[in-house]
Amino acid sequence: MRLKIISEKIDEKCIKKASLIVDYMAQVIRGKREFLQLLTTAFLAEGHVLIEDLPGTGKTTAVKTLSHIVDGLNFKRIQFTPDLLPYDITGVEVWDPVSSSFILKKGPVFANIILADEINRTTPKVQSALLEVMAEKQVTIGSKTYPFEGLFFVAATENPIEFEGTYPLPEAQKDRFLMKLSIGYPDEESEFQIIKTNPSKTILNTMQPLCGPAEIEELIASVDSVFCDDRLIRCAVSIAKKTRNHSSVEMGVSPRGSLMLIKACRAYALVKGRDYVIDQDLVELAPLVFGHRLRMKNVKKSAEILIGEVASLEIQKIPR
């Protein structure tokens, strides 16, 4: 039974715009509306996403499509390889003999949307070059700190860790991601349409922006106005607390995880066409927001399944 709640009023245009973003990307990414809703959720919640799946499932294309939504966005793709160095990402100060001073040579991280492709193909030292910018929207190079303005979104893709030549992401790096997602294979009809029309070639490159920077910033700001009942917030805290004391868990979810879950639920509600959060939002998002933040004692056990079970039980305890 869903909670009966009173919502704050949000401009109807914002609610419709969130749904339009999903429709926009669905022109290219066929048969994966649920995934696109989650990707849009992370984008509107000002979080970052880690997309783990097999090669060729559309991870890179999905992020490139997202970068076409807003007019004037600067999109950069970083291909992570074993020989990559931290300054290849952040940039470096170089000596300019003309001015007799050091000048900044900006790295690809100075953009609005970053695609960190195959992030687990490089070493943890290089992966950590993204830590500061993902958490604080700034980069420190030498003795200077360069703050970012406007939109900043990182989508990292990775192949399953069982593949050769991969490095597990450090716990601190994983904690910077709002959600860990997976696309999966398309259904038969969707795959037929992909092969027949090849939308990544015929549609993606000709797509016009859906909105301007001011419109998307208004939409992102409206996320905080989505109503979330205190009972749901307490439930999120209870789920996180259970992970810290669970017999199967070595390291549970931090308060940052709880904060991110509620922010994600607010954005998800907007994408779903609501100006209020329901208990089902918690059930659906908790495994995606909390799963990659857990360290299981038995690595063969699924953190996502455990979180799903805990969330379902805690939801039942909410006073009606």
C-alpha positions in Angstrom: 0.0 0.0 0.0 1.4 3.4 -1.0 1.7 6.2 1.4 -0.9 9.0 1.2 1.1 12.2 1.0 0.6 15.9 0.3 3.0 17.3 -2.3 4.4 20.7 -2.9 3.4 22.3 -6.1 5.9 22.1 -8.9 5.5 23.7 -12.3 3.8 21.2 -14.6 6.2 22.2 -17.4 9.1 20.7 -15.3 7.3 17.4 -14.9 6.6 17.2 -18.6 10.1 18.2 -19.5 11.6 15.3 -17.4 9.4 12.8 -19.3 10.4 14.4 -22.6 14.1 13.8 -21.9 13.4 10.1 -21.7 11.4 10.2 -24.9 14.2 12.1 -26.6 16.8 9.5 -25.8 14.5 6.6 -26.6 14.7 7.6 -30.3 18.3 6.2 -30.2 18.3 3.7 -27.3 15.5 1.3 -28.3 13.6 -0.9 -25.8 15.4 0.4 -22.7 13.0 3.0 -21.3 13.5 1.9 -17.7 17.3 2.3 -18.0 16.8 5.8 -19.6 14.6 6.8 -16.8 17.3 5.9 -14.3 20.0 7.6 -16.3 17.9 10.8 -16.5 17.2 10.4 -12.7 21.0 10.6 -12.0 21.4 13.5 -14.3 18.7 15.6 -12.7 19.9 14.6 -9.2 23.3 16.0 -10.1 24.8 12.6 -9.4 27.1 10.4 -11.4 26.5 6.9 -12.8 28.6 3.7 -13.2 27.3 1.5 -16.0 28.5 -2.0 -15.9 27.7 -4.3 -18.8 29.1 -6.4 -21.6 30.7 -4.6 -24.6 28.3 -3.6 -27.4 25.1 -3.1 -25.3 24.9 0.7 -25.9 26.6 2.1 -22.8 28.6 4.7 -24.7 25.8 5.6 -27.1 23.4 6.2 -24.3 25.7 8.8 -22.7 26.4 10.5 -26.0 22.7 10.8 -26.6 22.3 12.4 -23.2 24.9 15.0 -24.1 22.7 16.1 -27.0 19.8 17.2 -24.7 21.0 20.6 -23.7 22.2 23.2 -26.2 25.8 24.2 -25.9 26.9 21.4 -23.6 30.6 20.5 -23.8 31.0 16.7 -24.0 34.3 14.8 -23.6 35.1 11.1 -23.9 38.1 9.7 -22.0 39.2 6.2 -23.1 40.8 4.6 -20.0 43.8 2.4 -20.7 46.6 0.9 -18.6 49.1 3.5 -19.7 46.9 6.5 -18.9 48.3 9.1 -16.4 46.4 11.3 -13.9 47.3 14.5 -15.7 46.0 13.1 -19.0 42.6 13.5 -17.3 42.9 16.7 -15.2 45.4 18.6 -17.3 48.8 20.0 -16.3 50.6 23.3 -16.0 53.3 23.8 -18.7 56.0 26.4 -19.0 55.4 29.1 -21.6 58.7 30.7 -22.7 56.8 33.6 -24.3 55.2 34.8 -21.0 57.9 33.3 -18.8 55.2 31.6 -16.7 53.3 28.4 -16.2 50.0 28.1 -18.1 47.3 25.6 -17.7 46.8 23.0 -20.4 43.3 21.8 -19.6 42.5 18.1 -19.6 39.3 16.5 -20.9 37.7 16.7 -17.4 37.0 20.4 -18.1 33.6 19.7 -19.7 29.9 19.4 -18.8 29.4 15.7 -19.5 32.3 13.3 -19.2 32.2 9.7 -20.6 34.8 7.7 -18.7 34.9 4.7 -21.0 36.1 1.4 -19.5 37.1 3.1 -16.3 38.3 -0.2 -14.8 40.9 -0.7 -17.6 43.3 1.7 -15.8 44.9 1.6 -12.4 43.3 2.9 -9.2 45.8 5.8 -9.1 44.5 7.1 -12.4 40.9 6.4 -11.4 41.3 8.6 -8.3 42.1 11.6 -10.6 38.3 11.9 -10.8 37.7 11.9 -7.1 37.9 15.6 -6.4 36.0 16.8 -9.4 33.2 14.3 -8.9 32.7 15.2 -5.3 33.4 19.0 -5.3 33.2 20.1 -9.0 36.7 21.5 -8.9 40.2 20.4 -9.9 43.4 21.1 -8.1 46.5 21.3 -10.4 49.7 22.2 -8.8 48.9 24.9 -6.2 45.8 26.2 -7.9 42.2 25.1 -7.7 39.9 25.5 -10.6 36.2 25.5 -9.8 33.6 24.3 -12.3 30.4 26.2 -13.1 27.2 24.9 -14.5 26.3 21.3 -15.3 28.8 18.6 -14.5 28.0 14.9 -15.0 30.2 11.8 -15.1 29.1 8.6 -16.6 31.6 5.8 -16.3 31.4 2.5 -18.1 33.1 -0.7 -17.1 33.3 -4.3 -18.2 32.5 -7.0 -15.7 35.4 -7.4 -13.3 35.9 -11.0 -14.4 37.3 -9.8 -17.7 41.1 -9.9 -18.0 43.0 -6.6 -17.7 40.6 -4.9 -15.3 41.2 -3.2 -12.0 38.6 -3.1 -9.2 37.4 0.5 -8.4 38.5 1.6 -4.9 35.7 2.0 -2.3 36.1 5.8 -2.3 35.8 6.0 -6.1 32.6 3.8 -6.1 31.1 6.0 -3.4 31.2 9.0 -5.7 28.7 7.4 -8.0 25.0 7.9 -7.3 23.9 4.7 -8.9 25.3 1.6 -10.6 23.3 0.6 -13.6 23.2 -2.0 -16.3 21.6 -1.8 -19.7 21.3 -5.5 -20.7 20.5 -6.9 -24.1 17.5 -5.5 -26.0 14.4 -7.6 -26.7 14.1 -9.2 -30.1 11.9 -6.6 -31.7 14.1 -3.7 -30.4 17.2 -5.4 -31.6 15.6 -5.8 -35.0 14.8 -2.1 -35.2 18.4 -1.3 -34.1 19.9 -3.4 -36.9 17.4 -2.2 -39.5 17.7 1.6 -38.8 21.0 1.9 -36.9 19.8 5.0 -34.9 23.2 5.8 -33.5 24.2 6.7 -37.1 21.0 7.9 -38.7 19.4 9.8 -35.8 22.0 10.7 -33.1 24.2 12.9 -35.2 21.2 14.9 -36.5 19.3 15.4 -33.2 18.6 19.0 -32.2 19.0 20.0 -28.5 15.8 19.6 -26.5 16.3 22.6 -24.2 18.7 25.3 -23.2 21.0 25.5 -20.1 18.5 27.7 -18.2 15.7 25.3 -18.7 17.6 22.3 -17.6 19.0 24.2 -14.5 15.4 25.1 -13.6 14.4 21.4 -13.9 17.4 20.3 -11.8 16.5 22.9 -9.1 12.9 21.6 -9.0 14.1 18.2 -7.8 14.6 19.6 -4.3 10.9 20.7 -4.2 9.6 17.2 -4.8 7.9 16.2 -1.6 9.3 13.3 0.4 7.4 12.3 3.6 9.5 12.1 6.8 8.4 8.4 7.1 10.2 7.6 3.9 13.3 9.5 4.9 13.4 7.5 8.2 12.9 4.3 6.2 15.9 5.2 4.0 18.0 5.7 7.2 16.7 2.3 8.6 17.8 0.5 5.4 21.2 2.0 5.6 21.5 1.2 9.3 20.5 -2.5 8.7 23.4 -2.8 6.2 25.9 -1.7 8.9 24.8 -4.4 11.3 24.0 -7.2 8.8 25.9 -10.5 9.3 26.7 -10.8 5.5 28.1 -7.2 5.2 31.7 -6.2 6.0 31.2 -2.5 5.3 27.7 -0.9 5.3 26.3 2.3 3.7 27.4 5.7 4.9 25.2 8.7 5.6 26.2 10.0 2.2 24.5 7.0 0.7 21.2 7.7 2.6 21.4 11.3 1.4 22.0 10.2 -2.2 19.0 7.8 -2.0 16.5 10.4 -1.1 17.9 12.8 -3.7 17.6 10.1 -6.3 14.0 9.3 -5.2 13.0 12.9 -5.7 14.5 13.0 -9.2 13.0 9.6 -10.0 9.5 10.8 -9.0 9.9 13.8 -11.3 10.9 11.5 -14.2 7.9 9.3 -13.4 5.6 12.4 -13.7 5.0 13.0 -10.0 5.9 15.8 -7.6 6.0 13.4 -4.6 8.0 10.3 -3.6 6.2 7.0 -3.0 7.5 4.0 -1.1 7.9 2.0 -4.3 10.6 4.5 -5.4 12.7 3.5 -2.3 12.2 -0.2 -3.2 13.3 0.3 -6.8 16.2 2.7 -6.2 17.8 1.4 -2.9 19.6 -1.6 -4.6 21.0 0.7 -7.3 22.1 3.5 -4.9 23.3 1.3 -2.0 24.5 -1.9 -3.8 27.9 -0.7 -5.0 28.5 0.9 -1.6 28.5 -2.3 0.3 31.4 -4.6 0.9 30.1 -8.2 1.3 31.9 -10.8 3.4 31.2 -13.3 0.7 31.9 -11.8 -2.7 29.6 -14.4 -4.4 26.6 -12.9 -2.6 24.7 -10.1 -4.4 24.7 -6.8 -2.5 21.8 -5.6 -4.7 19.6 -8.6 -3.8 20.4 -8.2 -0.1 19.5 -4.5 -0.3 16.2 -5.3 -2.1 15.2 -7.7 0.6 16.1 -5.3 3.4 14.2 -2.4 1.7 11.1 -4.5 1.2 11.0 -5.5 4.9 11.6 -1.9 6.1 8.9 -0.6 3.8 6.4 -2.9 5.5 7.2 -1.3 8.9 6.3 2.2 7.9 3.4 3.6 10.0 0.4 4.1 7.7 
